Amino acid sequence: MMVTKGGSRDTVTGAIVVAVAALALVLVYVKETTMSNAVPGYTVNARFNHLDGIGVGSTVRLSGVKIGSVVTQSLDPDFRAVTRLQIAENVTLPADSTAVIRTDGLLGAKYIEIGPGGDDRALQDGDSIIYTQDSMVIEDLMELIIEQGKGKRGYAGRPLPSVSNN
């Protein structure tokens, strides 16, 4: 075993790195537990076919402003994803509001954007948002773009020709 001149310094540096990593984990845990302790308000349900990228604690926004978060996720008997959204008590949502899964930028985190409707009746605690739009899966989008490109070039449903030097 080889002993280096700065052996004790390396040990102290390693201990500091481990302590900082442990502190970071504690801070993330504390943030997650405080996020799960939702703000006072009411809950509404929304059903989606795909919840890709949305999890418990994901943000719920209205006009870009955070108004709540996702508190639970489950499956209904038809295998649709059911989310329970905690909405701040000072936000009144019309009964015909919409819920759309959006992405914050090109590769950012996903969130649920609420689009307020025009109904005079407001959503109450335990009500459901009927109009929802699923998460866009990037792989499906790319496949659609490729198929459209093939169709425009006359290769719809057929493989593209190979290029060789023979």
Summary of the structure (lengths in Angstrom):
residues: 166
radius of gyration: 24.3
end to end distance: 59.9
largest distance: 78.0
contacts: 394
relative contact order: 0.15
helix: 27%
strand: 30%
